[in-house]
Amino acid sequence: MSNDQGVCHEKLGCPECGSSDGLQVFQKEDDSFDGFCYACPQGGRFVRDPYKTGVPLKEGTRKIKRDDTELLEEASQLPFNSLPHRGLSKQVCEEYGVRVALSAKDGKTVVAEYYPDTKAGATTGWEVKSVEKKGFYGIGDRRGSLELWGTATAKKSGGRKLWITEGRSDAMALYQSLRKHTATKWKHLIPSVVSLTRGAGGAVKDLLNNRKFVDSYDEVILVFDNDSVGIDAVEQVLKTFPLAKVVELPQIQWVDEESGEVKTTKDANDYVMGGMSQELYDQTMWKASIIRQGEVVDVSDFIEDALIKPSMGIGWPWPSATKATFGIRPHTIHIIGAAPKIGKTDHEHQLIEHLVFKENQKVGVFDFENPPAKTAKKVASKHHKIDYTRPDAVYNDEDLRRGLMAQQGLVRFYDRRASREWDSVKIALEEMHLLDNINIFIIDPLTAFVSMYTSSEANDALNAIMTEMADLVMKYPITLLCYTHVNPKPKSSTPHEKGGSVLSGEFTGSRAMEKWSHYAWGIRRDRSPDCPQERKNMSTFELLYDREFGQSAAFDVYFDEPTVTYLEPTRLIAGGREYTH
């Protein structure tokens, strides 16, 4: 549930993450309630019944639909104004495009604040905060990848430092303080200050979605709230942006002049409202520091990890492969190479089916040769041992539907219509791991990333990509299973389509792959026209190199056409081999 689907009824404390006001309650069409905690880690948490009772909606609230163009136009025509209750000037509101709704009674009192949300520099929606009721809702299109809030203002600066706050008013408060207290000779410099769009719980997702923008700065400074949720968010962000600096805002008591209540600062806006703008400037300008993440360690720091006995990895569909590699293990890259029409795609689909249905693993799939619908259909074919993609296949539609729905939540697909650039794929891959808890990824083919380059350019680009892949598998407990095409053999050698051996040096972009991958596999098969069909269906899977344990292996598998499955013989019998499904 997104906050742009209705009016926020109220904000509650979340028993799961401990936030005091992160759980927001929304009314549905049937007058029941659901909620979403924006402070919970990993992008937030849906709450089906936040009240457990039927609490009526407060008088005066109204539902807002995201496609209400009239409301969007109204919002864009609202005036600029200071936000006295937040200690923010009219100037800073204008610079960030924040508009207000004024009281119908006096025409002066701010009753609602409108914060613009942008995509590609264009305003597509607004976050609306009610001053009186302390709730907020959204209008317009606020789905998908929003820019960090305040990106347009930050881009005007030209500065090399980027401050990132947790909330929108915090960004304006910090910007205002930096402008106010900068020495006179530096007044012409405009600071770059932005905020998250979905709160602390969505910090990693927000920053990954805007990675190019964030990485364009020499120095990134996190100024999150000084509470348990904000501290946890910093820890999560530093796993992906380890060189980001962190500002820890001291908790200082201050008196709210309007209510007379004694409060304790936890964010940048609290400092401004408490009359501590100078203190905020000093903390954020001079006291940001890098928190070491263990880059330099002593034996005593890792001895317990070193004492852990290695365990078997996840099994392959073929026992010989599991035996040769000790299973599919984290922190590794496998390259699987084969010539066209040899069976590489069937290998991929059977591997996905096995991992999902036999090993109970989630899999992220980056298939640039087949649409997600076809890949999912092929996986269902492997599972039910019937080829759903053949026009002459006889099957029950409900069986296919069940085979497809069984993959829901377990297989996540990258839409091949999206960018094939590695930078975009890398963001999606990290998101799948960090937000969806996926540890195994299929990439087919690797050469899709460099198809637009010349041969010499492709080799250099692929080397850079493989270097980043190696960094990823060191950083995260993930496995990359990458498929690649092979270059044709010299005329003096047996061609691949006639059963010629596959060499790792024949992989397209082999130099980079051999340098950075841990395992290389080759698939060979004789598809000569005069070859008997039984022989055509026999393939050899060969472990070409193993940088982990130095093992080698080669074993035959039979492609059983009725069940569309690669079968490894379980034992030899008189006159042949025995296979089991």
N, C-alpha and C positions, 0 to 999 in steps of 0.2 A: 504494500500500500504506500503510495506516495503522498506527500503533503499537498500536492496540487489536485487532488481528487475531491476535496471538500473542505469545509471550514473546520479548523481545529477547535474542538469543544473546550478542551483544557489540557494542561500539561501536568503529568503525574510523575512521582518518583518511580524508578524502575528497580524492582527487586532483583533482577538478574545482574545488571552491571553496577548498581549502586548510584546511578545518576539521580540528582534531586528533581530534575524537570525534563529529562530526555524523552519520556514516554508520552507521546501525543495521541489524543483520542479523537476519532472521527465518527460521524454518524453516516450510516449507509442508507440506501433507498428504502429499506424496510423498517427504518427507525431503530435498528439494532446498532451496536457500536463495535468497532474494532480499533486497533491502534498500531503504532509503529514507534519503536524506540530508536531514535537517531543517534543515541550515544553508545549503543552496544557495539562491540568490535565487529570486524569483518563486514562493514557496510550496513549495520543495523539489524533489527530483529522485529518481525511481524508478531503482533499479539492479537489473537483471535477475539478474546473477550476481556478487555482491560478492567471492566467493572464487576463482572460476574452477575450483574443486576441490570435491570432496565432503567437507567437514569435518563430522565427527559432532557432534551436539548435546551440549553439556555435560550431565553427569549431574545429575539433580535438577530440571531445568527441566520445565515442563508447559505445555500449551496452555490458553489462556483464551478462552472465547467471550464476545462482548460482551453477549449476551442472558442471561447466567447470573445470574438474579435471586437465587439463593441466595448467590452471592459478594457481590453488592451488599448484601444484608442483613447478611452477616458483616462487611463493611467498616464499615458504619454502627454496629456494636456494638463495634468495637475501641476500646481506651482512648486517652486523650490522654497525651502524655509529652514530656519535653524531647528535643531532638535534640543530644546532647553533641558528636557528631562534626561537627555544623554550627554549634555555638555558639549554638543557638536554645533559648529557654526554653519551658517547658510552657505558660506564659500565652500566648505569641504563637502556639503551635500550636493552642491552644483557640480563639483569636480567629479564626483562619483555617480552623478545622475540620479540621486535619491530624491523622490518627490513625496509630497504629503497631501493628505486630506485634512482640511480644516473644519472646525466645529461649525455647524449650521447656526448655532446660537450666537457666537461672538465673532466668527470669521477669523479668529486668531489662534485658538488652541488647536494643537496638533492632535488628531484623533486616530490617525493611521499613517504608517510609513510605507512607502513603496520602493523596494529595492530591485533594480533591473537585473535580469539574468540574460546572459548572452551566449550565442553560438556563432563562431566565425566573425565576431565583431558586431553582430546584429542582435538587437534586443528581441527575444522571443517569448519572454514571460516576465512576471513580477512576483516577488515574494512580498506579501502584504502583512504587516504586523499591526495588530490592534493595540493602541496605547492603553486604553481603559481595561480591556478584557485580558491583556497579556497573552493572547493567542496569535497564531498566524496561519495563513493559507496561501495558496498560489493560484495564479491565473496565467493562461497562455501555455505554451509548450515549454515545460521544464524537465522533460524526460531526456534520457540519454546523456551524452557527454557535454555538460555545460563547461564554459570557460571558468577558470577561477574567478571569483567575484572581484571586480575591480581591475581586470586585465587591461581594458582599454585605457584606464588612467595610468597604469603602470607602464604601458608601452610608450606613453608620451615622455617619460622621464629620460630615457637613454642611459640611466644609471646601471651599474654593474652589480648592485646588491638588491636582493629581493626578500622582503619581509612577508611572511605568511602567518596570518592569524586564524583563530578558530571560527570567529564570528564576523559578520559584516560590520556591525557597529564598532567592533574592536579594530578592524582595519582602518576605519575612518578616524577613530580616536588616536591610533598610533600615527597615521599620516599627519593629522593635525599637530600632534606633539613634535614630530620630527621637523615639520615646517616652522613651527613657532620657535623652537630652541636652537636651530642651526645658526651658527655664527654668521654675522652680517655678510661677510665676503663670500659665503657659500649659499646665500639665500636663493640664488638663481637655480640651484640644483633641486630637482623634484624627486622625492623618494618614491620607490616602487613598492607599494604595499597592496597586497591582495588578501583575500580570505578564502577558506573552504566554502563550498556551496551546500554541503550536506552534513555539516557538523563533524565532530571528532570521529564518529563511527565510520564515516565515509572518507576519511583523510587519505588513505592509501589509494582508493579508487580515484578520487579527485586528482591527485597528483600524477598518477599513472596516465590518466586521460589527458593531462596537460604536460606531459613529460618534456616535449620539445621546448615549450615555453619556459618551464622551470630550468631545464638544462642550459638555456641560453644565457643565464646569469652566472657570473663568476663566484658569487657568494649567495647562499640561500640560508635564511635565518627563520627558524620556527618560533613563533610567539603564541603558543597555545595556552589554554586556561590552566591555572595552577590548581587542578583538582585531579581526582583519581582517573577520570575519563580522559582528560587532556594529557596526563602523564603517560597513560597507556597508549594513546594515539601517537605521541612522540616516539615511543619505543617501536611501534609498528612501522612508522615512516622511516626511521633510521635504518631498518633492515633493507630498504630499497634505496634510500638516499643517505648513505653512511657519512658523507662529508658535510651534510647540512649542519649549521650551527644551531644551538638551542639557547633560548633565553628563559631562565627560570624566574618569573616575577615573584618577588617576596610577598607574602601575605601580610597586609597592613590594615589595621582597623581604621575606619573612617565613619563620619556621621552623615547620614542622609538628611540634608537640610529640609527637604519637603516633609518627610515623615518623622524626623528626629531619631530614626532607628540607627543603631550602631551596626555597621556591616564590616565584612572583611573582604579585601580585594582578592579577586581570582583571575581577572582578565584586564586587558588594556583599557576597556571602556570604564571599568571600576576606578582605575587610576585617575582618569580624566574627571569623572563625576566626583571623586573625592578630593579634587584640587591638587593632585600630585602629577601634573603633566611633566614637570621637570624630572621627577624621579623615573617616570616611564621612559623619557628620552634617554636618561643616563643608563638605564638597564638595557635597553634595546640597542643603543648605539655603541656602547663600550663594553658590555659584559656578556655578549654572546660568545659561546665557546663550542668547540667540537667535543662531543662525548665519545671517547674511545670505545670502539666496539670489539676490542680484542685483536687488533691487527698485529700487535707485537706481543708475543706470549713467551712464557718460560715453560719448561717441562711440567712444572707443578700445576700449571694452568690446564693442562690437557691430559694428565696422566690417567685420570679415571676413564676418559674416553678411550685412551689407548689400551686400557686393560679389558675393554668390552670384547668378548669373543665374537668374531664374525659369524653372521647367520646366513642361511640360504635366502636367496632372493625369491621373487615371485616366479612361479613356474611358467615355462613356455608351453605352447600346445603340443610340442614334440619333446619327449623325454630326453633324447640325445642332446638337444640344445640346452635343456636345463642342466644336465650333467656336465656339459662342457664349460658352461659359464657360471655354474652355481646359482642359476636363476637370473631373472631380470633384477638388477641391483640399482639402488639409488646412486646419484652422483656419477652417472655414466652416460656416454653417447654411443649408440649403435648405428652403423651405416650398413644398409642392406642394398646391394647392387644387383641389377639384372637387366638383360637386354629386353627390348619391346616384345610383347606377346609370350613371354616366358613364364609368367605367373606371379609377378611381383604384387599385383593388386589383390589377387586371391590370398596371398601370404598376409598382406596387411589386414584384410577383412577378417580372416580367420583368427589373427592375433587379437584384434579388437574384441571379437566375440568371446574368445577364451578368457581374456583379462576381465571382461565385464561379468560374464555368466559363470565362469568356473573359478576365478580368483577373487571375485567381488571387489574389483578395482574400478575407480573412476578413470576415464580416459579423455584427454583433450585431443581432438582430431583437426589437423590442418591439411586437408586434402585439396590440392589445387587442380587436380585432373577430373574430379567428379563432384557434382553438387551434393550437399548434405543429404538430400532426400534419397539419392541413389546409394550413397555409402551406407546410410541407415538400413535401407532395403537389403543391401548385400549382407550386412551383419545379421539381420533377421533371417536371411537365407541360410547362413552358416548355422544359426541356432536351431532352426527347424529342419535343416538338411533337405531343403527344396529351393530351387532357384526361382525366386519370385520375379526376377528380371526377364525371364524368357517368355516370349509371347505364347508359347504352347504349354506353359506351366498350368497345372490344374490344382487349384487350392481354394480354401475358404477365405473370403475377405477378412473375416473376424480374426482368423489365425494370423494373418499378416499384420492387422492392426495391433494385436497383442504383442507380436514380435517387435513392432516399432515402439509401442508405449513402454515396453519393458526396458528400453534404453533411456527413458526420460530420467533426468537427474544423474545418470551415470556416464553418458557420453555427451560432451559439449563440442559443438562444431564451430569452426571459424568459417564465416561466410566467404567463400572464394570470390564473390563479387566485390568484396572490399579490397582494400589496398594489398598488393603482394609485396610491398616493401617490408624489409626485415624490421624496421623500426616499429611499424604498426603491429606486425605479428608478435614481436617481443613484448609489447604492452599487453596484448591479448593473452599471451602465454603467462605472463606474471600475474595478471588478473585471475586467470583460471586457477593458478596455484594458490595465491594468497586469499582469494575470495571464495573459491569453489572447492578448495582442498583437493585439487587434482595433482597427482605426482607423476603420471605417465603420459607422454605426449607422442603422437604420431605426426610426422611431417612428410608429405609426399607431393612432389619431389623437391629435393633441396635446390635443384637448379631453377625452380620457379622464381627464386629471389633475384636471380641474375640474368633472366631471359632477355632483358632489354639491353644487355651489354655486349660488346665485342668479346671475342675469346680471351684476349689478354686482359681486358677490363674485368671480365667475369671471374677470372682466377684471383685477381687482387681483391675484388669485392667479396668473393666466397671465403677467402682467407680471413677477412675482417669479420664476417658473419660467424664463421666457425670459432674464431677467438672469443666472440661474445657468448656463443653457446657454451663454450668451455667454462667461461666465467659463471654462467647461470647454473650449471650443474655442480659447480663448486660451492656456490652461494646457497642453493636450495637442494633439498633431498629429492631431486627429480631425476627422471630417466627420459632421454630423447631417443626415439626410434625413428631414424631418418632414412627414407628410401631415395635412391638415386638411379639415374640412367647410366649406362656404360658406353664408352666409345667403341666403334667397330674395331675388330681385330685386323691385323695386317693380312694381306691376301695369302701369304704363305702359311697362315695358321688356320685351324679349324674354326669357322665362324660360330658365333654364339647360338644362332638358330639351328645349328647342326650338332649342338651339344658341346661346343668348345668351352674350355674352362674359363671361369671369371677370375680376373686378377684385380687386386685393389688398385693397382696403377692404372687400370682401365676406367675407373670411376671418373665421371665428368667432374673436373675440379679436384682430382685425386690428391694433389699435393697438400691442400688445406685439410682434406678429410683424414688423410693418413697422419697428419701432424697433430690433430686435436681430438680425434675419436678414440674410444677405448676398445671398441670391437668393430670388425668389418666382416660382413657376410656376403657370400655370393650364391646366386641361384642359377643353376644351369640345367638345360633340358634340350633334348634332341627333337626338333620339330620338322625334320626332313620329310618331304612328301612320300618317299618310299619307306619311311619308318613305320613299323606296325603300331596300331593305335595304342596297344598296351604299353609299348615302349615310349610313345609320345606322352603318355600320362605319367611317366616316371621322371621325377626331378631329383636333383642332388642339392641339398643345403650344405654349404661348406663354410666353416669358421676360418676366415683367411688370416686374421691376426687377433690376438688377445693381449692387450697391454696390461691387463690387470694380473693375470696368472700365467700367461705364456702358453696357454693350451691351444690345441688345434683339434678339429673334428670335421668329419664329412659323413653324412648319412642320407640314405635314399628315402623319399616319400612318394606315395602314389596318390594322384589326384583322382578321387572317386567321383565320377561325373554325376551319378544319381543323387549323391548327398552333397555335392559341391564342396568336398572337404579333402584337405591334404592328410593322408594317413601314413603314419610311420609304422612299419611292421613291428609287432610285439615279439615275435619269435619266428625262427625258421622252421618249416615243416617239410616233409618229404614232397619234393616236386615244386616247392615254391615257398612263399612267405604268408604268414597269417596276419591280417589286419583287424583291428577293432575300432569301432566308432566311439 
